[in-house]
Amino acid sequence: MPIDPPDTAEQTALTLDVVSRYHLAWKHRDLEAILALYHPQVQYNDFFQNRRMGLAELREYISGTLPRQPDEYLEHNDRIRADGCTAFIQYQTALQGSGERVVFRSSEAITVGDGLILRINEYASLVREGEPRAGRQAPAISKLGLSARQLSFMARDLADYFTQQQPFLDPELDLARIASATGYSRNQLSYLLNQVLGQSFYRYVTQARLHYLLERLASHGETAPIDALAVSAGFNSTSAFYKAFRTHTGCTPKAWLKAHCARTRR
């Protein structure tokens, strides 16, 4: 491993220039530009996965973590800061598919020498709204082969699949079917739901069914009996539906319909 250069003012300016170009390459999803900025002996430490990588492994790793769409949510918490041979980047990624706000907060300490990136130490922690510090991570995360960014992608893929394909309308829906449809393993999906989004598979599906039913009631003025609508939304038990409805809305379907109809007539 090359020796870190001295922390001079000239080195600070060079570090800031290199890391700014690195940041723009990520923003433009330019894989080749990113790889060109790595030193041949670069060391990349992803502490979320407890994984250390060299240059030979980084093409595959970066390809799997690059933003895939222009609107991919990535909020930088601070400007790039440089001091000598090290620069610091901080950002967070919001996750879809939870009843509460969930974000991954990440930071990178990037060391520059010879005009190239010598070392990256990447840290990420999971934070849920209302919890002072929710960095709970099961030890199995290192075995799943997913970075914090990739978990964010999985949450989005899962939410998009539910929105577009509406698999929850099938009362027999199970995790194996979702795994087959999305290309993720059951272990990966279970980790996302339980450890990241903080909910069970049953609760995730139930929320999707309730959202679908309430949207139909609010937007289309459905007049069918509520029990029939619950069945059409994928509920195979009326008692489970009524319990979930009350938990989600704080009232019975009858009271919700009465309040909604009263508002829409005003």
HELIX and SHEET records of a PDB file:
HELIX    1   1 ALA A    9  LYS A   27  1                                  19    
HELIX    2   2 LEU A   31  ALA A   36  1                                   6    
HELIX    3   3 LEU A   55  THR A   65  1                                  11    
HELIX    4   4 ILE A  141  LEU A  144  1                                   4    
HELIX    5   5 ALA A  148  GLN A  165  1                                  18    
HELIX    6   6 PRO A  167  LEU A  169  5                                   3    
HELIX    7   7 LEU A  175  THR A  182  1                                   8    
HELIX    8   8 ARG A  186  TYR A  191  1                                   6    
HELIX    9   9 LEU A  192  VAL A  196  3                                   5    
HELIX   10  10 PHE A  201  HIS A  220  1                                  20    
HELIX   11  11 ILE A  226  SER A  232  1                                   7    
HELIX   12  12 THR A  238  THR A  249  1                                  12    
HELIX   13  13 PRO A  253  ARG A  265  1                                  13    
SHEET    1   A 6 ARG A  51  MET A  53  0                                        
SHEET    2   A 6 TYR A  38  ASP A  46 -1                                        
SHEET    3   A 6 LEU A 116  ARG A 128  1                                        
SHEET    4   A 6 VAL A 102  GLY A 113 -1                                        
SHEET    5   A 6 THR A  86  ALA A  94 -1                                        
SHEET    6   A 6 GLU A  75  HIS A  76 -1                                        
SHEET    1   B 6 ARG A  51  MET A  53  0                                        
SHEET    2   B 6 TYR A  38  ASP A  46 -1                                        
SHEET    3   B 6 LEU A 116  ARG A 128  1                                        
SHEET    4   B 6 VAL A 102  GLY A 113 -1                                        
SHEET    5   B 6 THR A  86  ALA A  94 -1                                        
SHEET    6   B 6 ARG A  81  ASP A  83 -1                                        
END                                                                             
